Amino acid sequence: MKINDITIMVHRFGPLENISFKLAPMMIFTGMSSLGKSYANYLVYYFMSSVCNGKFLEPFKEQKDDETVVRQYVFDLDVFFKSLADNAESFMRKFLGDEELKCDIEFKSPKRNRTISVELKKVKVNAPEKEENDLLHSQQPYEIGFDEKQRRIVPSINYARFYAERRIQEFILGEVIAYEVILPPGRGAFVGENFSVKSVVASSMDMYNLYFRDYDNGISARIRFRNVDNNHLPERILRLTSGGDLYSVEGKQYLQLEDGGRLALSAGASSIKDLSPWLFYLKNQWMVPCSFCMEEPEAHQHPSVTVQIADVMSMAMHQKAPNMFHLTTHSDYLIQRLNQLVKLGSIRRKDKNLFKKICEERGLDEQSYLDAADIKAYYFRKDDRGKTVVEPLDVTDDGIPMKSFFDVVNDLNEREEYINDAIYRMEKGA
């Protein structure tokens, strides 16, 4: 998965000052609490959601004659970046529910070509085949499809917008991403809640309003591009839900248990509820390229489930419609497993036969691997003045450095030895 080199420069935003980080297929923000990891994650969300929502498409310039309408749009990357920077503060104030929040940021890209022209021709044609006439009425304007392999008459407005959005998204990112999905902290608490509760929460912080929108979209099974031949995904979801299957009926979500019974998600454990919004997306929209903004995906999870979360993330990044992830985490289990997947990716790149053998012997899916080049990791810490410092971590074929976790482990081991020695001296003295 190739993402263009885009840098988010933060002059001031919450506890963050004069730091920067680069976009990547997987971005990991780790370190102590209250240092700005979530703020950095939300800036990535702001950028990705802006790219995905298509607001950059207005206005089109039109040229008309008797039979054809030519609509042309010239997209300027620098104008887009400036617009994003100018609107970041108002977005974040509403998003986080803080009307006094300051947000001064910039977006940079070394891309040489700074503009792209999108041209669409709209012509009047007769309706195609009779069986399609229920949807496509005769003598209305339609757009001619751009894909020669699937060339057909399609509705002009929707198709033109879809085509233009995808062209420009690919120009900006290097990939086409259909949706930016947010999974905020405490998300599981609202699974299965009624509209009144959700309305109160959403009114104070737009983050949750967007989350509720995304959740409703995720539980929908109307997506036509699901990969029904992928037998690995249902198996993975079953493992993540302790063998149960998630489904939605009449506006309510349930966990179908192995014994045939069912459990309303509103009454489920936090572990299932926290994962369910993401799992619904994986189940219902697996072949739709999404970017997921995740806050501590390991929250309320057993370590064995955290390991499986890392595996599913890696599989999602290697589909025909690849997913992106940017997340905060405090989990050494998650990072350790991601590091193992990076090492597997290194083996796969150097010796595919050995990689396949390892997968067979360990019961791994062959999509369970990561490339170090696809990961950007950032460590948040305090300096001597109490200011937040963000260190880019050097992700190699050995994975993501886990220095902060090792420091804690070493400290615990020293404390353990001290206490054990005190017990030994006490017992000897007795």
Secondary structure, 3 states (H helix, E strand, C coil): CCCCCCEEEEEEECCEEEEEEECCCEEEEEECCCCCHHHHHHHHHHHHHHHHCCHHHCCCEEEECCCEEEEEEEEEHHHHHHHHHHHHHHHHHHHHCCCCCCEEEEEECCCCCCEEEEEEEEEECCCCCHHHCCCCCCCCEEEECCCHHHCCEEEHHHHHHHHHHHHHHHHHHCCCCCEEEEECCCHHHHCCCCHHHHHHHHHHCHHHHHHHHHHHHHHCCCCCCCCCCCCHHHHHHHHHCCCCEEEEECCEEEEECCCCCEEEHHHCCHHHHHHHHHHHHHHHCCCCCEEEEEECCCCCCCHHHHHHHHHHHHHHCCCCCCCEEEEEECCHHHHHHHHHHHHHHHHHHHCHHHHHHHHHHHCCCCCCCCCHHHEEEEEEEECCCCCEEEEEECCECCECCCHHHHHHHHHHHHHHHHHHHHHHHHHHHC
